Amino acid sequence: MQHAIVCIRTLAVMLLVLCAALPAMAEPAAVEKPAPKALMQGTVNINTADASQLALLPGIGPKTAESIVSYRTSNGAFNSVDDLVRVKGIGAKTLEKLRPYLSLKGETTLKKG
């Protein structure tokens, strides 16, 4: 009888250890993010860039680029990079991805590296 109790306790301890280790075993191994397809270098002046230059920005397609130009034509120059969220199709998350590539002055120098 005592042998059975020892076996049950041993099994219970093994089960507890397994349950404690299970979450760690279930997590996927750390996977490195793939490198960006093309590294971007330079900036885009959102007050002077044409649609083709704006479309070079990551996540900005031709339609959104045209929306930026249209907004700027109707409302005048952007006073701040943050004003870009007023353009349909650009939200806060998109703006944060674009921020390193945006400027209000100077020439557009953005190139895919």
C-alpha angles and dihedrals in degrees: 000000000000090000090057091051091051090050092049091048091048091050091047091052091048090049091051091049091049092049091050092050096044098084091052091049092048095055112095116245114265107274120201115234112247115253115261113270092238126008114227123225128187134016141277119228100223090199096058109019119112123226094267091054092046090050088063088071114102110262095011115114130187094273095053091042089056089048090055092051091045092049091049091049092051099040106027130239121342112256093199137015085240089066088073090083087072088072114092110252097030118097133172094274093051091047091054091052091049098042096093090056100045131094138165098210139039129033128312109260102164114139133165105248 
